[in-house]
Amino acid sequence: MGPMRRFFNLGGKTLHADLRPGDDPRSIVFINSLGTDLRIWDAVLPGLPAGAPVLRHDKCGHGLSAGQTASIAGFTQDLADAMEQLALSDALVVGLSIGGLIALQLADSRPDLVGGLLLSNTSYRIGSAEMWQTRMDELDTLGLPAMSGGGIERWLSPGFRDAHPVETEGWRMMLARAPQAVYRAACVAIRDADLSAALPHLCCPVMCIAGSDDLATPPEIVADLARGIRGVALVTLEGVGHPPCLEWPDRVAELVSDMHGRLG
């Protein structure tokens, strides 16, 4: 059976999700990065375990989802509500960048929904308040379309950009077309987030992924996250930038499948 698209009414706002059904009780849930929608996982899907239900969703205000939030807790509540409506629990939750912050918050506040974590190119805190304020000031002055070129250079490795100029432009357009107010609110959410207190309480399998050429969350940032988690596996992908799911989707699918197999 192919993907089943669904729209959820979550407290009066519409959340867009894509569920690939399956009969394995161990589901896989993906959370996107800032300014992107669920399409960033398209090339990962074919390599995932065939029987596993797979949930992707657009964070509020992104893609086809309505609403806006300026807190990681708000994004997390949306995901928890969607998982409850679909009766998904003990899932392998895969979070990229801001998605990693949301995954950590979900594991901390709703451990019943999380059976494992794969935290990609993220940390318990991303950047500084000053950095995010500068980003928002530039956003207010220049606008997101003008900033998208610099953003894509922080995201994608030089090797990928050189080898795939058409795809690079396509992903830049996704970023450029994100609603500016939604993007700004998400910047506030990242600026204010510090999930360090959640790390000692994690009691599920955890893997962290870094990209050697990631300028947004460099390998040392991901390594700092990993140091705070008991029993964590840390994988650094050489020559890869901020979104490994775009640059090396087959390898990401292998890592997700390995983590999925470790769930009880």
C-alpha positions in Angstrom: 0.0 0.0 0.0 1.4 3.4 -0.9 1.6 6.5 1.3 -1.7 7.7 2.8 -1.8 11.5 3.1 -3.8 12.9 6.0 -4.8 16.2 7.4 -5.3 16.4 11.2 -7.4 19.0 13.0 -5.2 19.8 16.0 -6.9 22.4 18.2 -8.5 24.1 15.3 -5.4 24.1 13.0 -4.6 21.8 10.2 -1.5 19.6 10.3 -0.4 17.8 7.1 1.1 14.4 7.4 2.1 11.5 5.2 1.7 8.0 6.7 3.1 4.9 5.0 1.1 2.1 6.6 2.7 -1.1 7.9 2.1 -4.0 10.2 5.2 -3.7 12.3 4.3 -2.3 15.7 7.6 -0.3 15.7 6.9 2.9 13.7 9.4 5.4 12.3 8.6 9.2 12.7 10.5 11.9 10.9 10.8 15.6 11.9 12.1 18.1 9.4 14.6 20.9 9.6 13.9 24.6 9.7 12.2 26.0 6.6 11.7 22.6 4.9 8.8 20.2 4.5 8.4 16.4 4.5 9.8 16.0 1.0 13.3 16.1 2.4 12.9 12.5 3.4 11.6 11.2 0.0 14.8 9.5 -1.0 15.2 7.9 2.4 11.9 6.0 2.3 12.8 3.3 -0.3 15.6 2.0 2.0 13.5 1.7 5.2 12.1 -1.7 6.5 9.1 -2.6 4.4 6.8 -3.4 7.2 7.4 -0.4 9.4 4.7 2.4 9.5 6.4 5.7 8.5 5.1 9.0 9.6 6.3 12.3 8.1 4.7 15.6 8.7 5.0 19.3 8.0 5.6 21.3 11.1 2.9 24.0 11.7 3.2 26.8 9.2 5.5 24.7 6.9 4.4 22.9 3.7 0.7 22.3 3.8 0.3 22.7 7.6 -1.4 25.7 9.1 -0.5 27.7 12.2 2.6 29.1 13.8 4.5 28.6 17.0 7.5 30.1 18.6 8.3 27.3 21.0 9.8 23.8 20.7 7.0 22.7 23.1 4.4 23.9 20.6 5.9 21.8 17.7 6.2 18.9 20.1 2.6 19.0 21.1 1.5 18.9 17.5 3.5 15.8 16.8 2.3 14.1 20.0 -1.3 14.8 19.1 -0.8 13.4 15.6 0.9 10.3 16.9 -1.9 9.7 19.4 -4.6 10.1 16.7 -2.7 7.4 14.7 -2.1 5.2 17.8 1.7 5.3 17.3 3.8 4.7 20.3 7.3 3.5 21.1 8.4 4.9 17.8 11.9 5.5 16.4 11.9 9.3 16.2 14.3 10.8 13.6 14.9 14.5 14.0 17.0 16.8 11.8 18.3 20.1 13.2 15.3 21.8 14.9 13.7 18.4 14.4 16.3 17.0 16.9 15.2 19.5 19.5 11.6 18.5 19.0 12.6 14.8 19.2 14.4 15.4 22.5 11.5 17.4 23.9 9.1 14.6 22.9 11.3 11.9 24.5 11.4 14.0 27.7 7.7 14.9 28.0 6.2 11.9 26.3 8.5 8.9 26.7 5.6 6.6 26.0 5.7 7.7 22.4 9.4 7.3 21.9 11.2 3.9 21.7 14.4 5.3 20.2 16.0 8.5 18.9 18.1 9.2 15.8 19.3 12.8 16.2 20.7 14.2 13.0 22.9 17.3 12.8 21.5 18.8 15.9 22.2 19.3 19.6 20.5 20.1 22.9 21.1 23.8 22.1 21.8 25.2 18.6 23.7 28.5 18.3 23.5 31.5 20.6 20.9 34.0 21.4 23.0 36.6 19.7 23.4 34.5 16.5 19.6 34.0 16.2 18.9 37.6 16.9 21.3 38.5 14.0 19.5 36.0 11.8 16.2 37.5 12.6 17.4 41.1 12.0 18.7 40.1 8.6 15.4 38.4 7.9 13.5 41.5 8.8 15.8 43.6 6.6 16.5 41.4 3.6 13.8 38.8 3.5 14.1 35.1 3.3 14.4 34.8 -0.5 17.5 37.0 -0.4 19.0 35.0 2.5 18.3 31.6 1.0 21.5 31.5 -1.0 23.6 31.9 2.1 21.4 29.4 3.9 21.9 26.7 1.3 25.6 27.2 1.5 25.5 26.5 5.2 23.4 23.5 4.6 24.8 21.7 1.6 28.4 20.6 1.3 30.6 22.1 -1.5 30.9 18.7 -3.1 27.1 18.2 -3.3 26.5 21.7 -4.6 29.2 21.3 -7.3 27.9 17.8 -8.3 24.1 18.6 -8.1 23.5 22.3 -9.1 19.9 21.7 -10.2 19.0 19.9 -6.9 20.8 22.6 -5.0 18.7 25.3 -6.6 15.5 23.3 -5.9 16.2 23.0 -2.2 17.1 26.7 -2.1 13.7 27.5 -3.5 12.0 25.4 -0.8 13.8 27.5 1.8 13.1 30.8 0.0 9.4 30.0 -0.2 8.9 29.3 3.5 6.5 31.8 5.1 8.7 34.5 6.6 6.7 34.9 9.8 6.7 31.2 10.3 10.4 30.9 9.8 11.0 33.8 12.2 8.9 32.2 14.9 10.8 29.0 14.5 14.1 30.9 14.9 12.7 32.2 18.2 11.9 28.6 19.2 15.4 27.5 18.5 17.0 30.6 20.2 15.1 29.8 23.4 15.6 26.1 23.4 17.9 24.3 25.8 17.2 20.6 26.2 20.3 19.8 28.2 18.2 18.8 31.2 16.5 16.1 29.2 19.7 14.2 28.3 20.3 12.4 31.6 16.8 11.0 31.6 16.9 9.4 28.2 16.3 5.7 28.6 15.9 4.6 25.0 18.5 3.7 22.3 20.0 6.9 20.8 22.2 7.5 17.7 23.6 10.9 16.7 24.6 11.8 13.2 27.0 14.5 12.2 28.3 15.7 8.8 31.9 16.6 8.4 31.1 19.6 6.1 28.1 20.8 8.1 28.5 24.6 8.8 25.1 24.9 10.6 25.7 22.3 13.3 29.4 21.3 13.0 30.6 17.8 14.1 31.8 19.2 17.4 28.3 20.5 18.3 26.9 17.0 17.7 29.7 15.4 19.6 28.9 17.7 22.6 25.3 16.4 22.4 26.5 12.8 22.3 28.7 13.3 25.4 25.7 13.9 27.5 23.8 10.7 26.5 24.5 7.3 28.0 25.2 4.5 25.6 24.9 6.7 22.5 26.2 5.8 19.1 27.9 8.7 17.2 28.3 8.5 13.4 30.1 11.2 11.4 29.5 11.2 7.6 32.5 12.4 5.7 31.9 15.0 3.0 28.3 15.6 4.0 26.7 18.8 5.1 23.7 19.7 7.3 21.0 17.5 5.7 22.4 14.0 5.2 18.9 12.9 4.1 19.4 15.0 1.0 23.1 14.3 0.3 23.4 10.6 1.3 19.9 9.2 1.7 20.9 5.6 1.2 23.3 5.8 4.2 20.7 7.6 6.3 18.2 4.8 5.5 20.8 2.2 6.6 21.3 4.0 9.9 17.5 4.4 10.5 17.0 0.7 9.6 19.8 -0.3 12.0 18.2 1.7 14.9 14.8 0.4 14.1 16.0 -3.1 14.4 17.3 -2.3 17.9 13.9 -1.3 19.2 12.3 -3.8 21.6 
